């Protein structure tokens, strides 16, 4: 089994990430906003 899911992701300066209830991840940066609903079986830590 791969351990890539445990690898940390570096966040560039100027980028904000918000994780709300239900695993809705919102990323805001200089080029706009991106929102994605993540499977609730996965845990997301910021």
C-alpha positions as CSV (number, residue, x, y, z in Angstrom):
1,X,0.0,0.0,0.0
2,X,1.3,3.4,-0.9
3,X,2.1,6.0,1.8
4,X,1.6,9.0,-0.5
5,X,-1.7,9.8,1.3
6,X,0.4,10.5,4.5
7,X,2.8,12.9,2.7
8,X,2.5,16.5,3.7
9,X,1.5,19.1,1.1
10,X,3.3,22.5,1.2
11,X,1.0,25.5,0.8
12,X,2.4,28.5,-1.1
13,X,2.2,32.0,0.5
14,X,-0.9,33.9,-0.6
15,X,-3.0,30.7,-0.6
16,X,-5.7,30.1,2.1
17,X,-7.4,26.8,2.7
18,X,-10.6,26.2,4.6
19,X,-12.0,22.8,5.6
20,X,-15.7,23.0,6.7
21,X,-18.0,20.4,8.1
22,X,-18.7,17.6,5.7
23,X,-15.2,17.8,4.2
24,X,-15.9,20.8,1.9
25,X,-12.5,22.1,1.1
26,X,-12.2,25.6,-0.3
27,X,-8.9,27.0,-1.6
28,X,-8.4,30.7,-2.4
29,X,-5.4,32.1,-4.2
30,X,-4.4,34.8,-6.6
31,X,-6.0,33.0,-9.6
32,X,-9.4,32.4,-7.9
33,X,-11.3,30.0,-5.7
34,X,-11.7,26.3,-5.9
35,X,-14.2,24.2,-3.8
36,X,-14.3,20.4,-3.7
37,X,-16.4,18.0,-1.6
38,X,-14.2,15.3,-0.2
39,X,-15.4,11.8,0.7
40,X,-16.4,11.9,4.4
41,X,-14.5,8.6,5.0
42,X,-11.2,10.5,4.5
43,X,-9.8,12.7,7.3
44,X,-8.3,16.0,6.4
45,X,-5.9,17.8,8.7
46,X,-4.7,21.4,8.2
